[in-house]
Amino acid sequence: MPTSGFPAVTEEGKRAHGAQARSRRPAGTATEAALAWSGDPLLTSKVSVPALPGTCVPRQRLLDRLSGGANGPLTLISGPAGAGKTTLASSWAHLAVPPGPVAWLTLDPDDNAPGVFWSYVLEAFRRALPSLPATIGTPTSPDSIGRSLLVRLASAVEHLPHPVVLVLDDMAKAPGREVSKGLGFLLEHAGPQLRLVLLSRVDPRLPLHRYRAEDRLTEIRGADLAFTSHEAATLLRQHDPATADSTVRTLTSRTEGWAAGLRLCALAMRNSDDPEGFAQSFAASEHAVSDYLLAEVLDAQPAATRELLLRTSILDQVHPELANALTGRQDAEQILARLVHDGAFVEPVEGTRWCHFHPLFAKVLQAHLRARRPGLAPRLHSRAARWLADAGRPAEALGHATAAGDWQYGAAEAVRNLMIGPLLAGTDEDRLPALFSRMPDDTPGAEPALVAGACRLARHDPGGCRERLTAAERYMNRGNTPLGPEAGLTHALLRLLCESYGPESGATPGAAAEETARNADDLTARVARWRTEKHPEIKALRLHGLACALLRSGRLDDARQAFTDAVAACTDDATHLVLHASFGKLALTESAVGALTAAEDHAVRSLAVADRHGVSAARRSGAGHLALAVLAFEREDPRAARHHLEQAMACPDTHDDPVMAAESAVLRSRLELAQGRWEAALTTLGEPGQPPMTWPAERLAVARSHAALAHGDHEAAVSALHGGDGDGPALTVALAQAHLAAGRTDRALRLVAHADRSPRLTLSDHVRIRLLRARIAMLGDDPAAAHDPLAQALEAARPEQLRRPFTEAGPWLRHLLDRADGEARLSRSWLTTRRPDGPRTPAFVEPLSGREREVLACVARMLSTDEIAGELHLSVNTVKTHLRSVYRKLCVSRRREAVELGKELHLL
């Protein structure tokens, strides 16, 4: 506060006044002065600065504000019960340097009589200022005070050589108009020497608006009095020095810095056998402060106000009209306004007619309601649910409906307001299951069954979801109660998303999903437009579910387009989880068709969306990482492939989603094969079974065939492919490879020709077909005929840097490439990679056998040929044969090069 217009007070003068005031403070004995009309003595305790509690926390930020305010005419410290108003003012009087002597008066309810009030004010002044003229006089009646007495008092203060501070504590207990009027007169006429400090739960009847406009008022409000985390830590550790930081944070948040609440919790913790457990228990905190709040706040209210507080305590926020609905009254707005004004732990929500209770006060009221009115709370919750639903606040209505156990109404509201969308999109994945966790399974009605199904699907339980959908259909087919289009849309959406896990028995893969998607689209058009616009995740989920079903059925091009549409439908933050998953699945689809560049871009976008929105580990999709792992492997970067596969496996949907589970198993198998471990590769794929969709079955069958071929078991390779469910080109190409390896060239050629005519060829299929044709030509001793299909394979694979088919082709390809002319050599230069510290090495490496790996490991230990032979119990000639085979496969000519490349390729 500016101090312009007030006499300057030196620091020495302040210290002198402070010492003088402290020396005059009585020890607590009654004064000899008496009220003339009653003969009762004035109570010394009322006109003494209260002693500081032993656990007082010096709050310098507030002491400084109070010191600044006391340099001006008026300071108001206002806050609810227990906010620390008196402690702040008394610690300032004791510890700071007030601008002059402090006259203190603690008010009682009887002090609203003007004569009583001013008798105590005069006594407080006389104790602070012994030189105050006796001619001022005293009030002669408890009910009135002469104007001349106030004039004499104002004149005496005005002529003081130094300021005097008058502190009136608990001003709310002297609300009389005459008292406020006299105080205003004194403030206006006592001159700059009077510094008035008012402590009150409510604003005094003074023209505060005028004082604010004139910059003559300093205000310290409840929010200012709230303890900071640092101050709370100091207070709590005065009671228990071992109080943990987490406990400080918990109690500060729970009490919202309320001083009395913190102090009461600290005392309770000190007497608790489990202080940390106390801190984590809201009920314990509630118990610690309940007596204080009931006595100081609730019991101090009129009966009608107490009833309103109890009935509205079930609400997170209170609206006057909602309070009227719960109490049957019509004056709730006035009552709430008075509670806000009185600082009764009721705070307004800025810019609205709503208000809210302090959380601890609300909990105490709720406990009191349960104890005094058992059975009333559910009825109040049910009434509140309907009012909130009519007011357009469905989320809050749902909470009250479920709290009332009104499951049918709550489920109907959840379905009508399309709350299944936020649940399945992940923006509100925990709330709905938590609200309906107590709903009995036999709750009648279609809507409860739909909500239960959605909760099961959110837990990745498509079987449980289908079971509840069947129950919902029974109610829907009865037609006893007409259901809105929202129920039909919810049912169709759940059906579609269940399809993404695989169709029901007998359903045509993909076809059922498309029909369900069309049905959902039609139902969406029948729902009120404003409602669907509030839930953009519904359209995004529909497209995502259709795309997943198409992917599982092996319709990769259609799935790719559907995922692209799903990405486009994700228009705001409510759809970010669908966007994250759709980008990842789009990338996985593109990696499967060989669009590796696009796959990389979309996979990175998927991960970026998850990072930007802070998606939790439990909600992250592994599709993006899995796509990056696949393309890294196809581009001959096994280290990156393993890294991204590891990341993908940490995500729950990699295990739950049938396509992703199959793709991850196939990739792990291929990584094992690249290391020459065919048994591990086969084990990774699990036992042959009947996967739920065609495409995963093909992928697993092809992987099993490759593992069998690596072992040299041609018949097992063929048998694995005949066990697959489908006739996709990848299956046909793998079958041709198996027959070719078994020496059945003509049959292989027919299979290649059949696969080449398929409209579903992926890039990898196309390249492998060309390489098979080149291999068949080589086996026919026609190298010239092999060059064209080889050139076609190289040309097709080069834009996407697809290397793996060439790596897996075998040593014949290297011999063919070595014969190529200059132009052909140039066209395959992208197949090689450069090691940071070595020459270019071929990207394709034929797997080493187990014995060859053992020989290479001995070479890495710098053993001689004879030593290797002795250790492995082989002849020297056999060791040399293995070494030549290792050199050939690794395309090296010296031991050192073989060891270095073996380490780089993780063969050692």
Long-range contacts (C-beta under 8 A, 24 or more apart in sequence): 1-68, 1-69, 1-71, 1-72, 1-215, 1-216, 1-218, 2-72, 2-215, 3-71, 3-72, 5-192, 6-71, 6-72, 6-163, 6-192, 7-162, 7-163, 7-192, 7-193, 9-99, 9-100, 9-162, 9-163, 11-97, 13-162, 14-97, 14-98, 14-99, 14-100, 15-97, 17-98, 17-99, 17-100, 17-101, 17-162, 18-97, 18-98, 18-101, 20-101, 21-93, 21-98, 21-100, 21-101, 21-102, 21-128, 22-94, 24-101, 24-127, 24-128, 24-130, 25-49, 25-127, 26-127, 31-123, 33-123, 35-115, 35-116, 35-119, 35-142, 36-138, 36-139, 36-140, 37-115, 37-140, 37-141, 37-142, 38-142, 42-119, 42-120, 42-123, 45-106, 46-105, 46-106, 46-107, 46-108, 46-120, 47-103, 47-104, 47-105, 47-106, 47-120, 47-123, 47-124, 47-127, 48-104, 49-90, 49-93, 49-94, 49-102, 49-104, 49-167, 50-86, 50-90, 50-104, 50-106, 50-169, 51-90, 52-87, 52-90, 52-91, 52-94, 52-95, 53-87, 55-235, 55-238, 55-239, 55-263, 55-266, 56-87, 56-91, 57-227, 57-231, 57-234, 57-235, 57-238, 58-91, 58-95, 59-88, 59-91, 59-227, 59-231, 62-88, 62-220, 62-224, 62-225, 63-88, 63-91, 63-92, 63-95, 63-96, 65-218, 65-220, 65-224, 66-92, 66-96, 66-197, 66-218, 66-220, 67-92, 67-96, 67-97, 67-98, 68-218, 69-197, 69-218, 69-220, 70-98, 70-99, 70-165, 70-195, 70-197, 71-99, 71-195, 72-195, 72-216, 72-217, 72-218, 73-187, 73-192, 73-194, 73-195, 73-196, 73-211, 73-216, 74-187, 74-196, 74-197, 74-198, 74-206, 74-211, 74-216, 74-217, 74-218, 75-195, 75-196, 75-197, 75-198, 75-217, 75-218, 75-219, 75-220, 76-198, 76-200, 76-203, 76-204, 76-208, 76-217, 76-218, 76-219, 76-220, 77-197, 77-198, 77-199, 77-200, 77-220, 77-225, 78-199, 78-200, 78-201, 78-202, 78-203, 78-219, 78-220, 78-221, 78-222, 78-343, 79-201, 79-220, 79-221, 79-222, 79-225, 79-343, 80-201, 80-222, 80-258, 80-297, 80-343, 80-344, 80-345, 80-358, 81-201, 81-260, 81-292, 81-293, 81-296, 81-297, 81-343, 81-344, 81-345, 82-258, 82-259, 82-260, 82-261, 82-292, 82-296, 83-222, 83-225, 83-226, 83-258, 83-259, 83-260, 83-343, 84-225, 84-227, 84-259, 84-260, 85-169, 85-199, 85-200, 85-225, 86-169, 86-170, 86-199, 87-259, 88-220, 88-225, 89-167, 89-169, 89-197, 89-199, 93-165, 93-167, 98-165, 98-195, 99-162, 99-163, 99-165, 99-195, 100-160, 100-162, 100-163, 100-164, 100-165, 100-193, 100-195, 101-128, 101-129, 101-162, 101-164, 101-165, 102-128, 102-164, 102-165, 102-167, 103-127, 103-128, 103-129, 103-164, 103-165, 103-166, 103-167, 104-167, 104-169, 105-166, 105-167, 105-168, 105-169, 106-169, 106-170, 107-168, 107-169, 107-170, 107-171, 107-173, 107-174, 108-170, 108-173, 109-173, 111-173, 111-174, 111-179, 112-173, 112-174, 112-175, 112-176, 112-179, 113-142, 113-143, 113-176, 114-139, 114-142, 114-143, 114-144, 114-145, 114-176, 114-178, 114-179, 114-182, 115-139, 115-140, 115-141, 115-142, 115-143, 115-144, 115-145, 116-142, 117-174, 117-176, 117-179, 117-182, 118-145, 118-149, 118-150, 118-182, 121-166, 121-168, 122-153, 124-166, 125-153, 125-157, 125-164, 125-166, 128-164, 129-160, 129-164, 132-156, 144-178, 145-178, 145-182, 150-182, 150-185, 150-186, 150-189, 151-189, 153-186, 153-190, 154-185, 154-186, 154-189, 154-190, 154-191, 155-189, 157-186, 157-190, 157-191, 157-193, 157-194, 158-189, 158-190, 158-191, 158-193, 158-194, 160-193, 162-193, 163-192, 163-193, 163-194, 163-195, 164-193, 164-194, 164-195, 165-195, 165-196, 165-197, 166-194, 166-195, 166-196, 166-197, 167-197, 167-199, 168-196, 168-197, 168-198, 168-199, 169-199, 170-199, 170-200, 170-201, 171-198, 171-199, 171-200, 171-204, 172-200, 172-201, 172-202, 172-204, 172-342, 175-202, 175-205, 177-205, 180-204, 180-205, 180-206, 201-342, 201-343, 201-344, 202-341, 202-342, 202-343, 203-341, 222-343, 225-257, 225-259, 226-256, 226-257, 226-258, 226-259, 227-252, 227-255, 227-257, 227-258, 227-259, 227-262, 228-252, 228-257, 231-257, 232-257, 232-262, 235-262, 235-263, 235-266, 236-262, 236-265, 236-266, 236-269, 238-266, 239-266, 239-267, 239-269, 239-270, 240-266, 240-269, 240-270, 240-275, 243-269, 243-275, 244-276, 244-279, 246-279, 247-275, 247-276, 247-279, 250-279, 250-280, 251-279, 251-285, 254-282, 254-285, 254-359, 254-360, 255-285, 255-289, 255-360, 256-358, 256-359, 258-358, 258-360, 260-289, 260-292, 261-285, 261-288, 261-289, 261-360, 264-288, 264-289, 264-292, 265-289, 282-363, 283-363, 285-360, 286-360, 286-363, 286-364, 286-367, 289-360, 289-364, 290-364, 290-367, 290-368, 293-345, 293-360, 293-361, 293-364, 294-364, 294-368, 297-344, 297-345, 297-361, 298-364, 298-365, 298-368, 301-339, 301-344, 304-329, 304-335, 305-335, 305-338, 305-339, 308-332, 308-335, 308-336, 309-339, 309-365, 310-365, 310-368, 310-369, 310-372, 310-373, 311-369, 311-376, 311-380, 313-357, 313-362, 313-365, 313-366, 313-368, 313-369, 314-366, 314-369, 314-377, 314-380, 314-381, 314-384, 314-400, 314-403, 315-384, 316-356, 316-396, 317-349, 317-354, 317-355, 317-356, 318-346, 318-354, 318-355, 318-356, 318-357, 319-353, 319-354, 319-391, 320-353, 321-387, 322-384, 322-387, 322-388, 322-391, 325-383, 325-384, 325-387, 326-380, 326-383, 326-384, 377-403, 378-403, 378-404, 378-405, 379-404, 381-406, 382-406, 382-409, 385-409, 385-410, 385-413, 389-413, 394-419, 395-419, 398-435, 399-435, 402-435, 402-436, 402-438, 402-439, 405-438, 407-436, 407-439, 407-440, 407-443, 407-448, 408-443, 408-444, 408-445, 408-447, 408-448, 410-435, 410-436, 411-436, 411-439, 411-443, 411-445, 411-447, 411-448, 411-450, 411-451, 412-445, 412-447, 414-447, 414-451, 415-447, 415-450, 415-451, 415-486, 415-487, 415-490, 416-484, 416-486, 416-487, 417-486, 417-531, 418-486, 418-489, 418-490, 418-527, 418-531, 418-532, 418-534, 418-535, 418-538, 420-450, 420-451, 420-454, 420-490, 420-493, 420-494, 421-493, 421-535, 421-537, 421-538, 421-541, 421-574, 422-535, 422-537, 422-574, 423-454, 423-455, 423-458, 424-454, 424-457, 424-458, 424-493, 424-497, 424-537, 424-541, 425-537, 425-540, 425-541, 425-574, 425-575, 425-577, 425-578, 426-577, 426-578, 426-615, 426-619, 427-537, 427-573, 427-574, 427-576, 427-577, 429-458, 429-619, 432-458, 433-458, 433-459, 444-475, 445-475, 445-481, 446-472, 446-473, 446-475, 446-476, 446-483, 446-487, 446-491, 447-472, 447-483, 447-487, 449-475, 450-487, 450-490, 450-491, 450-494, 453-494, 454-490, 454-494, 457-494, 457-497, 457-498, 460-652, 460-653, 460-656, 462-497, 462-498, 462-501, 462-502, 465-494, 465-497, 465-498, 466-498, 466-504, 469-494, 469-495, 469-498, 484-527, 485-523, 485-526, 485-527, 486-527, 486-531, 488-519, 488-523, 488-526, 489-520, 489-523, 489-524, 489-526, 489-527, 489-538, 492-516, 492-519, 492-520, 492-523, 493-520, 493-538, 493-541, 493-542, 493-545, 496-520, 496-542, 496-545, 496-546, 496-549, 497-541, 497-545, 497-548, 499-545, 499-548, 499-549, 500-544, 500-545, 500-548, 500-549, 500-552, 501-657, 501-658, 501-692, 502-552, 502-658, 502-692, 502-693, 503-549, 503-692, 503-693, 509-549, 509-552, 509-553, 509-554, 509-693, 509-694, 510-549, 510-550, 510-552, 510-553, 510-555, 510-558, 512-549, 513-545, 513-546, 513-549, 513-550, 513-553, 514-546, 514-549, 514-550, 517-542, 517-543, 517-545, 517-546, 535-574, 536-569, 536-570, 536-571, 536-572, 536-574, 536-575, 537-574, 537-575, 537-578, 539-569, 540-566, 540-569, 540-570, 540-575, 540-578, 540-579, 540-582, 541-578, 543-569, 543-582, 544-578, 544-581, 544-582, 544-585, 547-582, 547-585, 547-586, 548-585, 548-657, 548-659, 551-585, 551-588, 551-589, 551-659, 551-695, 552-658, 552-659, 552-692, 552-693, 552-694, 552-695, 552-696, 553-693, 553-694, 553-695, 554-693, 554-694, 554-695, 554-698, 554-726, 554-728, 554-760, 556-589, 556-592, 556-593, 556-695, 556-760, 556-762, 557-593, 557-760, 559-585, 559-589, 560-586, 560-589, 560-590, 560-593, 563-589, 573-613, 576-609, 576-612, 576-613, 576-615, 577-613, 577-615, 577-619, 579-609, 580-606, 580-609, 580-610, 580-613, 580-615, 580-620, 580-621, 580-624, 581-606, 581-621, 581-623, 581-653, 583-609, 583-624, 584-621, 584-622, 584-623, 584-624, 584-625, 584-626, 584-627, 585-621, 585-623, 587-623, 587-624, 587-627, 587-628, 588-623, 588-626, 588-627, 588-630, 588-659, 588-660, 588-663, 590-627, 591-627, 591-630, 591-631, 591-634, 592-630, 592-663, 592-762, 593-762, 593-763, 594-762, 594-763, 594-764, 594-766, 594-800, 594-802, 595-763, 595-800, 596-631, 596-634, 596-635, 596-800, 596-801, 596-802, 597-799, 597-800, 599-627, 599-628, 599-630, 599-631, 600-627, 600-628, 600-631, 602-627, 603-627, 603-628, 603-631, 604-628, 617-650, 617-651, 618-652, 620-651, 621-651, 621-653, 622-647, 622-648, 622-649, 622-650, 622-651, 622-652, 622-653, 622-654, 622-660, 622-664, 623-648, 623-653, 623-654, 623-657, 623-660, 625-651, 626-654, 626-660, 626-663, 626-664, 626-667, 629-667, 630-663, 630-667, 633-667, 633-670, 633-671, 633-804, 634-764, 634-802, 634-803, 634-804, 635-801, 635-802, 635-803, 635-804, 636-803, 636-804, 636-807, 636-833, 636-843, 636-844, 638-671, 638-674, 638-905, 638-906, 639-906, 641-667, 641-671, 642-671, 645-671, 658-691, 658-692, 658-693, 658-696, 659-693, 659-695, 659-696, 661-696, 662-691, 662-696, 662-699, 662-700, 663-696, 663-699, 665-700, 665-703, 666-699, 666-700, 666-702, 666-703, 669-703, 669-706, 669-707, 670-703, 670-706, 670-804, 673-706, 673-707, 673-710, 673-847, 674-807, 674-845, 674-847, 675-847, 675-906, 675-907, 676-710, 676-847, 676-848, 676-849, 676-850, 676-852, 676-853, 676-907, 678-707, 678-708, 678-710, 678-711, 679-711, 681-706, 681-707, 681-710, 682-707, 682-708, 682-711, 688-720, 688-723, 690-725, 691-725, 694-725, 694-726, 694-728, 695-726, 695-728, 697-724, 697-725, 697-726, 698-724, 698-725, 698-726, 698-728, 698-730, 698-731, 699-730, 700-724, 701-731, 701-734, 702-730, 702-731, 702-734, 705-734, 705-735, 705-737, 705-738, 706-734, 706-808, 708-738, 709-737, 709-738, 709-741, 710-847, 714-738, 714-739, 714-741, 714-742, 715-742, 717-741, 718-742, 728-758, 728-760, 729-755, 729-758, 729-760, 729-761, 729-762, 729-765, 730-762, 730-764, 730-765, 732-758, 733-765, 733-768, 733-769, 733-772, 736-772, 737-768, 737-772, 740-772, 740-775, 740-776, 740-779, 745-776, 745-779, 745-780, 748-772, 748-776, 749-776, 752-776, 763-796, 763-797, 763-800, 763-802, 764-802, 764-804, 764-805, 766-793, 766-796, 767-793, 767-796, 767-797, 767-802, 767-805, 767-806, 768-805, 770-796, 771-805, 771-806, 771-809, 771-813, 774-813, 774-816, 775-809, 775-810, 775-812, 775-813, 778-812, 778-816, 783-816, 783-819, 786-816, 787-816, 787-820, 787-824, 790-816, 790-817, 790-820, 790-824, 791-824, 791-827, 794-824, 794-827, 794-828, 794-831, 795-827, 798-827, 798-830, 801-830, 803-831, 803-843, 803-844, 806-831, 806-843, 806-844, 807-843, 807-844, 807-845, 808-844, 809-844, 810-846, 811-846, 811-888, 811-889, 813-844, 814-842, 814-844, 814-891, 835-904, 838-897, 838-900, 841-890, 841-891, 841-901, 842-891, 845-889, 845-890, 845-891, 845-905, 846-889, 847-889, 848-886, 848-889, 848-907, 849-885, 851-882, 852-882, 852-885, 852-886, 852-889, 853-907, 853-908, 855-879, 855-882, 855-883, 855-886, 856-886, 856-898, 856-899, 856-902, 856-907, 856-908, 857-908, 859-883, 859-895, 859-898, 859-899, 860-899, 860-902, 860-903, 860-908
